[in-house]
Amino acid sequence: KIVVPKESRAGERRVALTPDSAKKFISLGCSVAVEAGAGDASLISDDDYRGAGAEIAGDLTAALASADTVLRVRRPLAASETMREEDRWISRWHRRAQRGGVGVGAHVWFQAFGK
């Protein structure tokens, strides 16, 4: 299951997955859950995601508990956005802005790609 949380940083207008991309994942056999309102700042409605076949998750904690993969634009800020060891968390981790550690995700092994 792929879960797309609403971005938690002030001023962040992007969303990690568009309805078209959700539809592609669903056509490959994945289930997709998008947190309610995740696309609002990008002018993408919950109905757009529903139309693509995605589930709208009103309870992020429950959605994350059932996630295999979490897609975000930026790294998590809140401890409530926890990861299990078996999860895949895909987001941008800006090395300069996050100097001094990975914070919330530090309890889980992860592999990073970048320059």
C-alpha positions in Angstrom: 0.0 0.0 0.0 1.3 3.4 -1.0 0.4 6.3 1.4 0.7 10.0 0.5 0.5 12.3 3.6 -0.3 15.9 3.4 3.0 18.0 3.5 3.5 19.4 7.0 5.9 22.3 6.3 4.5 25.8 6.3 4.3 27.1 2.8 4.8 23.8 1.0 2.4 23.7 -1.9 3.5 20.5 -3.6 2.1 17.0 -3.2 4.1 13.8 -3.7 1.7 12.1 -6.1 -0.7 13.3 -8.7 -4.0 11.6 -9.6 -2.4 10.4 -12.9 0.5 8.8 -11.1 -1.9 7.3 -8.6 -3.8 5.8 -11.4 -0.6 4.3 -12.9 0.3 2.7 -9.6 -3.2 1.3 -9.2 -3.0 -0.2 -12.7 0.1 -2.0 -11.6 -1.7 -3.6 -8.7 -0.8 -1.2 -5.9 -3.4 0.3 -3.5 -3.0 4.0 -2.9 -4.2 6.1 0.0 -3.9 9.9 0.0 -4.4 11.8 3.2 -7.5 14.0 3.0 -6.6 17.5 1.7 -3.1 16.4 0.6 -3.5 18.0 -2.8 -5.4 21.1 -1.8 -2.4 23.5 -2.0 -1.6 22.1 -5.4 -5.3 22.6 -6.5 -5.9 18.9 -6.6 -9.1 17.8 -4.9 -9.8 14.6 -2.9 -12.4 13.9 -5.7 -9.6 14.0 -8.3 -7.8 11.3 -6.3 -11.0 9.3 -5.8 -11.6 9.5 -9.6 -8.2 7.9 -10.1 -9.1 5.1 -7.8 -7.2 6.2 -4.7 -8.6 5.9 -1.2 -8.9 9.1 0.8 -7.5 8.6 4.3 -9.0 10.7 7.0 -6.8 9.1 9.7 -3.1 9.5 8.8 -2.0 7.4 11.7 -4.1 4.4 10.6 -3.0 4.9 7.0 0.7 4.9 7.9 0.2 1.8 10.1 -0.9 -0.1 6.9 1.6 1.5 4.5 4.4 -0.4 2.7 5.6 2.8 1.0 5.2 6.4 2.0 5.6 9.1 -0.6 6.4 12.7 0.5 7.9 15.8 -1.0 9.9 16.6 2.2 11.1 14.6 5.2 8.7 14.1 8.1 8.5 16.7 10.8 6.3 15.1 13.4 7.0 12.0 15.5 3.4 10.9 14.6 4.7 10.2 11.1 6.6 7.2 12.2 8.0 4.5 10.1 8.2 0.7 10.6 11.4 -1.1 9.8 9.7 -2.7 6.8 8.4 0.5 5.3 9.9 2.4 2.3 9.9 6.2 2.8 10.5 8.1 -0.4 11.0 11.8 -0.1 13.6 14.5 -0.5 16.0 14.9 2.3 18.0 18.1 1.8 21.4 17.4 3.3 22.3 21.1 4.0 19.0 22.0 5.6 19.0 18.9 7.7 22.6 18.9 8.9 22.9 17.3 12.3 20.9 14.2 11.8 17.8 12.7 10.2 15.6 13.4 13.2 12.3 11.7 13.1 13.5 8.8 10.9 16.7 8.1 12.8 15.4 4.9 14.5 15.0 3.2 11.1 17.7 2.1 8.7 17.4 3.9 5.4 19.3 4.3 2.1 19.6 7.8 0.6 20.3 8.8 -3.0 21.6 12.2 -4.0 24.5 14.4 -4.7 
